[in-house]
């Protein structure tokens, strides 16, 4: 299977899988770790005791480190590894996804259309500068041609 066919197949599969993914869940003001920890009635020390870091495989982490993780999550600087460990310690699943605003197929089609227009305008300008008739020139790359090429995202 060619690279183009593989990409098209991947777009179809991802579009199908992402259709049911809801983006309507809002992050609690205090962040997920703190909100869930408090909803479970768990102290920072109790959560820390349940979390294992890679450096201290047999020990948990301190309450102050949990507080740091809660601050980092709120600031958007927490690592996925730390979120994963916190989620596991609270019997939760970390869900990580990039959800496109529209289907990936539409994103590719729009990119190809935009690039086709840019190439067409550039060709028209060049031909004008060379006193050539643009209408008599061969058709520039179509969006479908660009979707099938390697230069769609240049």
CNS distance restraints for C-alpha pairs under 8 A (distance, minus, plus):
assign (resid   1 and name CA) (resid   5 and name CA) 6.15 0.50 0.50
assign (resid   1 and name CA) (resid   6 and name CA) 6.31 0.50 0.50
assign (resid   2 and name CA) (resid   6 and name CA) 6.06 0.50 0.50
assign (resid   3 and name CA) (resid   7 and name CA) 6.10 0.50 0.50
assign (resid   4 and name CA) (resid   8 and name CA) 6.20 0.50 0.50
assign (resid   4 and name CA) (resid 147 and name CA) 7.89 0.50 0.50
assign (resid   4 and name CA) (resid 148 and name CA) 5.81 0.50 0.50
assign (resid   4 and name CA) (resid 149 and name CA) 7.38 0.50 0.50
assign (resid   5 and name CA) (resid   9 and name CA) 6.11 0.50 0.50
assign (resid   6 and name CA) (resid  10 and name CA) 6.10 0.50 0.50
assign (resid   7 and name CA) (resid  11 and name CA) 6.15 0.50 0.50
assign (resid   8 and name CA) (resid  12 and name CA) 6.34 0.50 0.50
assign (resid   9 and name CA) (resid  13 and name CA) 6.27 0.50 0.50
assign (resid  10 and name CA) (resid  14 and name CA) 6.02 0.50 0.50
assign (resid  11 and name CA) (resid  15 and name CA) 5.87 0.50 0.50
assign (resid  11 and name CA) (resid 104 and name CA) 5.84 0.50 0.50
assign (resid  11 and name CA) (resid 105 and name CA) 6.28 0.50 0.50
assign (resid  12 and name CA) (resid  16 and name CA) 6.16 0.50 0.50
assign (resid  12 and name CA) (resid 104 and name CA) 7.92 0.50 0.50
assign (resid  12 and name CA) (resid 105 and name CA) 7.37 0.50 0.50
assign (resid  13 and name CA) (resid  17 and name CA) 6.20 0.50 0.50
assign (resid  14 and name CA) (resid  18 and name CA) 5.89 0.50 0.50
assign (resid  14 and name CA) (resid 104 and name CA) 7.77 0.50 0.50
assign (resid  15 and name CA) (resid  19 and name CA) 6.06 0.50 0.50
assign (resid  15 and name CA) (resid 103 and name CA) 5.70 0.50 0.50
assign (resid  15 and name CA) (resid 104 and name CA) 6.21 0.50 0.50
assign (resid  15 and name CA) (resid 105 and name CA) 7.66 0.50 0.50
assign (resid  16 and name CA) (resid  20 and name CA) 7.86 0.50 0.50
assign (resid  17 and name CA) (resid  21 and name CA) 7.51 0.50 0.50
assign (resid  18 and name CA) (resid  99 and name CA) 6.75 0.50 0.50
assign (resid  21 and name CA) (resid  99 and name CA) 7.67 0.50 0.50
assign (resid  23 and name CA) (resid  99 and name CA) 7.63 0.50 0.50
assign (resid  27 and name CA) (resid  31 and name CA) 6.16 0.50 0.50
assign (resid  27 and name CA) (resid  32 and name CA) 6.64 0.50 0.50
assign (resid  28 and name CA) (resid  32 and name CA) 6.14 0.50 0.50
assign (resid  28 and name CA) (resid  35 and name CA) 6.88 0.50 0.50
assign (resid  29 and name CA) (resid  74 and name CA) 7.93 0.50 0.50
assign (resid  30 and name CA) (resid  34 and name CA) 6.16 0.50 0.50
assign (resid  30 and name CA) (resid  35 and name CA) 6.09 0.50 0.50
assign (resid  30 and name CA) (resid  74 and name CA) 6.75 0.50 0.50
assign (resid  31 and name CA) (resid  35 and name CA) 6.06 0.50 0.50
assign (resid  31 and name CA) (resid  70 and name CA) 6.92 0.50 0.50
assign (resid  31 and name CA) (resid  73 and name CA) 6.36 0.50 0.50
assign (resid  31 and name CA) (resid  74 and name CA) 5.47 0.50 0.50
assign (resid  32 and name CA) (resid  36 and name CA) 5.88 0.50 0.50
assign (resid  32 and name CA) (resid  73 and name CA) 7.89 0.50 0.50
assign (resid  33 and name CA) (resid  37 and name CA) 5.88 0.50 0.50
assign (resid  33 and name CA) (resid  70 and name CA) 6.17 0.50 0.50
assign (resid  33 and name CA) (resid  73 and name CA) 7.75 0.50 0.50
assign (resid  33 and name CA) (resid  83 and name CA) 7.84 0.50 0.50
assign (resid  33 and name CA) (resid  86 and name CA) 6.87 0.50 0.50
assign (resid  33 and name CA) (resid  87 and name CA) 7.59 0.50 0.50
assign (resid  34 and name CA) (resid  38 and name CA) 5.95 0.50 0.50
assign (resid  34 and name CA) (resid  70 and name CA) 6.12 0.50 0.50
assign (resid  35 and name CA) (resid  39 and name CA) 6.06 0.50 0.50
assign (resid  36 and name CA) (resid  40 and name CA) 6.07 0.50 0.50
assign (resid  36 and name CA) (resid  90 and name CA) 7.75 0.50 0.50
assign (resid  37 and name CA) (resid  41 and name CA) 6.37 0.50 0.50
assign (resid  37 and name CA) (resid  42 and name CA) 5.24 0.50 0.50
assign (resid  37 and name CA) (resid  43 and name CA) 7.06 0.50 0.50
assign (resid  37 and name CA) (resid  44 and name CA) 7.73 0.50 0.50
assign (resid  37 and name CA) (resid  47 and name CA) 7.35 0.50 0.50
assign (resid  37 and name CA) (resid  90 and name CA) 7.13 0.50 0.50
assign (resid  38 and name CA) (resid  42 and name CA) 5.72 0.50 0.50
assign (resid  38 and name CA) (resid  43 and name CA) 7.19 0.50 0.50
assign (resid  42 and name CA) (resid  46 and name CA) 5.98 0.50 0.50
assign (resid  42 and name CA) (resid  47 and name CA) 6.45 0.50 0.50
assign (resid  43 and name CA) (resid  47 and name CA) 6.26 0.50 0.50
assign (resid  44 and name CA) (resid  48 and name CA) 5.94 0.50 0.50
assign (resid  44 and name CA) (resid  62 and name CA) 7.91 0.50 0.50
assign (resid  44 and name CA) (resid  63 and name CA) 4.78 0.50 0.50
assign (resid  44 and name CA) (resid  64 and name CA) 7.67 0.50 0.50
assign (resid  44 and name CA) (resid  66 and name CA) 5.92 0.50 0.50
assign (resid  44 and name CA) (resid  67 and name CA) 6.95 0.50 0.50
assign (resid  45 and name CA) (resid  49 and name CA) 6.10 0.50 0.50
assign (resid  45 and name CA) (resid  62 and name CA) 6.22 0.50 0.50
assign (resid  45 and name CA) (resid  63 and name CA) 4.33 0.50 0.50
assign (resid  45 and name CA) (resid  66 and name CA) 7.70 0.50 0.50
assign (resid  46 and name CA) (resid  50 and name CA) 6.54 0.50 0.50
assign (resid  46 and name CA) (resid  63 and name CA) 7.79 0.50 0.50
assign (resid  47 and name CA) (resid  51 and name CA) 6.37 0.50 0.50
assign (resid  47 and name CA) (resid  63 and name CA) 7.69 0.50 0.50
assign (resid  47 and name CA) (resid  66 and name CA) 7.41 0.50 0.50
assign (resid  47 and name CA) (resid  86 and name CA) 7.66 0.50 0.50
assign (resid  47 and name CA) (resid  89 and name CA) 6.67 0.50 0.50
assign (resid  47 and name CA) (resid  90 and name CA) 7.41 0.50 0.50
assign (resid  48 and name CA) (resid  52 and name CA) 7.87 0.50 0.50
assign (resid  48 and name CA) (resid  60 and name CA) 5.38 0.50 0.50
assign (resid  48 and name CA) (resid  61 and name CA) 4.56 0.50 0.50
assign (resid  48 and name CA) (resid  62 and name CA) 5.39 0.50 0.50
assign (resid  48 and name CA) (resid  63 and name CA) 5.67 0.50 0.50
assign (resid  48 and name CA) (resid  65 and name CA) 7.58 0.50 0.50
assign (resid  48 and name CA) (resid  66 and name CA) 5.99 0.50 0.50
assign (resid  49 and name CA) (resid  59 and name CA) 7.07 0.50 0.50
assign (resid  49 and name CA) (resid  60 and name CA) 4.25 0.50 0.50
assign (resid  49 and name CA) (resid  61 and name CA) 5.96 0.50 0.50
assign (resid  49 and name CA) (resid  62 and name CA) 7.24 0.50 0.50
assign (resid  50 and name CA) (resid  60 and name CA) 5.74 0.50 0.50
assign (resid  50 and name CA) (resid  61 and name CA) 7.95 0.50 0.50
assign (resid  50 and name CA) (resid  89 and name CA) 5.33 0.50 0.50
assign (resid  51 and name CA) (resid  59 and name CA) 7.86 0.50 0.50
assign (resid  51 and name CA) (resid  60 and name CA) 4.84 0.50 0.50
assign (resid  51 and name CA) (resid  61 and name CA) 6.15 0.50 0.50
assign (resid  51 and name CA) (resid  85 and name CA) 6.10 0.50 0.50
assign (resid  51 and name CA) (resid  86 and name CA) 6.38 0.50 0.50
assign (resid  51 and name CA) (resid  88 and name CA) 7.96 0.50 0.50
assign (resid  51 and name CA) (resid  89 and name CA) 5.63 0.50 0.50
assign (resid  52 and name CA) (resid  56 and name CA) 6.65 0.50 0.50
assign (resid  52 and name CA) (resid  57 and name CA) 5.76 0.50 0.50
assign (resid  52 and name CA) (resid  58 and name CA) 6.95 0.50 0.50
assign (resid  52 and name CA) (resid  59 and name CA) 5.97 0.50 0.50
assign (resid  52 and name CA) (resid  60 and name CA) 4.63 0.50 0.50
assign (resid  52 and name CA) (resid  61 and name CA) 6.60 0.50 0.50
assign (resid  52 and name CA) (resid  85 and name CA) 7.16 0.50 0.50
assign (resid  53 and name CA) (resid  57 and name CA) 5.89 0.50 0.50
assign (resid  53 and name CA) (resid  59 and name CA) 7.60 0.50 0.50
assign (resid  53 and name CA) (resid  60 and name CA) 6.73 0.50 0.50
assign (resid  53 and name CA) (resid  61 and name CA) 7.00 0.50 0.50
assign (resid  53 and name CA) (resid  85 and name CA) 7.95 0.50 0.50
assign (resid  56 and name CA) (resid  60 and name CA) 7.19 0.50 0.50
assign (resid  61 and name CA) (resid  65 and name CA) 6.32 0.50 0.50
assign (resid  61 and name CA) (resid  66 and name CA) 7.17 0.50 0.50
assign (resid  62 and name CA) (resid  66 and name CA) 6.48 0.50 0.50
assign (resid  63 and name CA) (resid  67 and name CA) 6.24 0.50 0.50
assign (resid  64 and name CA) (resid  68 and name CA) 6.20 0.50 0.50
assign (resid  65 and name CA) (resid  69 and name CA) 6.20 0.50 0.50
assign (resid  66 and name CA) (resid  70 and name CA) 6.22 0.50 0.50
assign (resid  67 and name CA) (resid  71 and name CA) 6.29 0.50 0.50
assign (resid  68 and name CA) (resid  72 and name CA) 6.06 0.50 0.50
assign (resid  69 and name CA) (resid  73 and name CA) 6.04 0.50 0.50
assign (resid  69 and name CA) (resid  78 and name CA) 6.54 0.50 0.50
assign (resid  69 and name CA) (resid  82 and name CA) 7.48 0.50 0.50
assign (resid  70 and name CA) (resid  74 and name CA) 6.29 0.50 0.50
assign (resid  71 and name CA) (resid  75 and name CA) 6.13 0.50 0.50
assign (resid  72 and name CA) (resid  76 and name CA) 5.95 0.50 0.50
assign (resid  72 and name CA) (resid  77 and name CA) 4.99 0.50 0.50
assign (resid  72 and name CA) (resid  78 and name CA) 4.78 0.50 0.50
assign (resid  73 and name CA) (resid  77 and name CA) 6.01 0.50 0.50
assign (resid  73 and name CA) (resid  78 and name CA) 4.91 0.50 0.50
assign (resid  78 and name CA) (resid  82 and name CA) 6.69 0.50 0.50
assign (resid  78 and name CA) (resid  83 and name CA) 7.09 0.50 0.50
assign (resid  79 and name CA) (resid  83 and name CA) 6.41 0.50 0.50
assign (resid  80 and name CA) (resid  84 and name CA) 5.99 0.50 0.50
assign (resid  81 and name CA) (resid  85 and name CA) 6.22 0.50 0.50
assign (resid  82 and name CA) (resid  86 and name CA) 6.16 0.50 0.50
assign (resid  83 and name CA) (resid  87 and name CA) 6.01 0.50 0.50
assign (resid  83 and name CA) (resid  94 and name CA) 7.10 0.50 0.50
assign (resid  84 and name CA) (resid  88 and name CA) 6.18 0.50 0.50
assign (resid  84 and name CA) (resid  93 and name CA) 7.69 0.50 0.50
assign (resid  84 and name CA) (resid  94 and name CA) 5.79 0.50 0.50
assign (resid  85 and name CA) (resid  89 and name CA) 6.18 0.50 0.50
assign (resid  86 and name CA) (resid  90 and name CA) 6.37 0.50 0.50
assign (resid  87 and name CA) (resid  91 and name CA) 6.15 0.50 0.50
assign (resid  87 and name CA) (resid  92 and name CA) 4.64 0.50 0.50
assign (resid  87 and name CA) (resid  93 and name CA) 5.84 0.50 0.50
assign (resid  87 and name CA) (resid  94 and name CA) 5.99 0.50 0.50
assign (resid  88 and name CA) (resid  92 and name CA) 5.54 0.50 0.50
assign (resid  88 and name CA) (resid  93 and name CA) 6.76 0.50 0.50
assign (resid 100 and name CA) (resid 104 and name CA) 6.87 0.50 0.50
assign (resid 102 and name CA) (resid 106 and name CA) 6.65 0.50 0.50
assign (resid 102 and name CA) (resid 107 and name CA) 6.96 0.50 0.50
assign (resid 103 and name CA) (resid 107 and name CA) 6.45 0.50 0.50
assign (resid 104 and name CA) (resid 108 and name CA) 6.23 0.50 0.50
assign (resid 105 and name CA) (resid 109 and name CA) 6.16 0.50 0.50
assign (resid 106 and name CA) (resid 110 and name CA) 6.01 0.50 0.50
assign (resid 107 and name CA) (resid 111 and name CA) 6.17 0.50 0.50
assign (resid 108 and name CA) (resid 112 and name CA) 6.10 0.50 0.50
assign (resid 108 and name CA) (resid 147 and name CA) 7.02 0.50 0.50
assign (resid 109 and name CA) (resid 113 and name CA) 6.11 0.50 0.50
assign (resid 109 and name CA) (resid 143 and name CA) 7.01 0.50 0.50
assign (resid 109 and name CA) (resid 147 and name CA) 7.31 0.50 0.50
assign (resid 110 and name CA) (resid 114 and name CA) 6.08 0.50 0.50
assign (resid 111 and name CA) (resid 115 and name CA) 6.03 0.50 0.50
assign (resid 111 and name CA) (resid 152 and name CA) 7.09 0.50 0.50
assign (resid 111 and name CA) (resid 153 and name CA) 7.60 0.50 0.50
assign (resid 112 and name CA) (resid 116 and name CA) 5.93 0.50 0.50
assign (resid 112 and name CA) (resid 142 and name CA) 7.88 0.50 0.50
assign (resid 112 and name CA) (resid 143 and name CA) 4.56 0.50 0.50
assign (resid 112 and name CA) (resid 144 and name CA) 7.24 0.50 0.50
assign (resid 112 and name CA) (resid 146 and name CA) 5.70 0.50 0.50
assign (resid 112 and name CA) (resid 147 and name CA) 6.05 0.50 0.50
assign (resid 112 and name CA) (resid 152 and name CA) 6.29 0.50 0.50
assign (resid 113 and name CA) (resid 117 and name CA) 6.30 0.50 0.50
assign (resid 113 and name CA) (resid 142 and name CA) 7.70 0.50 0.50
assign (resid 113 and name CA) (resid 143 and name CA) 5.05 0.50 0.50
assign (resid 114 and name CA) (resid 118 and name CA) 6.31 0.50 0.50
assign (resid 115 and name CA) (resid 119 and name CA) 6.10 0.50 0.50
assign (resid 115 and name CA) (resid 143 and name CA) 7.60 0.50 0.50
assign (resid 115 and name CA) (resid 146 and name CA) 7.94 0.50 0.50
assign (resid 115 and name CA) (resid 152 and name CA) 7.28 0.50 0.50
assign (resid 116 and name CA) (resid 120 and name CA) 5.99 0.50 0.50
assign (resid 116 and name CA) (resid 140 and name CA) 7.56 0.50 0.50
assign (resid 116 and name CA) (resid 141 and name CA) 6.15 0.50 0.50
assign (resid 116 and name CA) (resid 142 and name CA) 5.89 0.50 0.50
assign (resid 116 and name CA) (resid 143 and name CA) 5.70 0.50 0.50
assign (resid 116 and name CA) (resid 146 and name CA) 7.43 0.50 0.50
assign (resid 117 and name CA) (resid 121 and name CA) 6.08 0.50 0.50
assign (resid 118 and name CA) (resid 122 and name CA) 6.09 0.50 0.50
assign (resid 119 and name CA) (resid 123 and name CA) 6.02 0.50 0.50
assign (resid 119 and name CA) (resid 140 and name CA) 7.22 0.50 0.50
assign (resid 119 and name CA) (resid 141 and name CA) 7.57 0.50 0.50
assign (resid 120 and name CA) (resid 124 and name CA) 6.05 0.50 0.50
assign (resid 120 and name CA) (resid 140 and name CA) 5.95 0.50 0.50
assign (resid 120 and name CA) (resid 141 and name CA) 7.76 0.50 0.50
assign (resid 121 and name CA) (resid 125 and name CA) 6.10 0.50 0.50
assign (resid 122 and name CA) (resid 126 and name CA) 6.17 0.50 0.50
assign (resid 123 and name CA) (resid 127 and name CA) 6.07 0.50 0.50
assign (resid 123 and name CA) (resid 134 and name CA) 7.96 0.50 0.50
assign (resid 123 and name CA) (resid 140 and name CA) 7.73 0.50 0.50
assign (resid 124 and name CA) (resid 128 and name CA) 6.06 0.50 0.50
assign (resid 124 and name CA) (resid 134 and name CA) 5.70 0.50 0.50
assign (resid 125 and name CA) (resid 129 and name CA) 6.22 0.50 0.50
assign (resid 126 and name CA) (resid 130 and name CA) 6.35 0.50 0.50
assign (resid 127 and name CA) (resid 131 and name CA) 6.12 0.50 0.50
assign (resid 127 and name CA) (resid 132 and name CA) 4.95 0.50 0.50
assign (resid 127 and name CA) (resid 133 and name CA) 6.71 0.50 0.50
assign (resid 127 and name CA) (resid 134 and name CA) 6.16 0.50 0.50
assign (resid 128 and name CA) (resid 132 and name CA) 5.68 0.50 0.50
assign (resid 128 and name CA) (resid 133 and name CA) 6.96 0.50 0.50
assign (resid 128 and name CA) (resid 134 and name CA) 7.20 0.50 0.50
assign (resid 133 and name CA) (resid 137 and name CA) 6.77 0.50 0.50
assign (resid 141 and name CA) (resid 145 and name CA) 5.79 0.50 0.50
assign (resid 141 and name CA) (resid 146 and name CA) 6.61 0.50 0.50
assign (resid 142 and name CA) (resid 146 and name CA) 6.38 0.50 0.50
assign (resid 143 and name CA) (resid 147 and name CA) 6.19 0.50 0.50
assign (resid 144 and name CA) (resid 148 and name CA) 6.41 0.50 0.50
assign (resid 145 and name CA) (resid 149 and name CA) 6.43 0.50 0.50
assign (resid 146 and name CA) (resid 150 and name CA) 7.64 0.50 0.50
assign (resid 146 and name CA) (resid 151 and name CA) 6.93 0.50 0.50
assign (resid 146 and name CA) (resid 152 and name CA) 5.60 0.50 0.50
assign (resid 147 and name CA) (resid 152 and name CA) 6.24 0.50 0.50
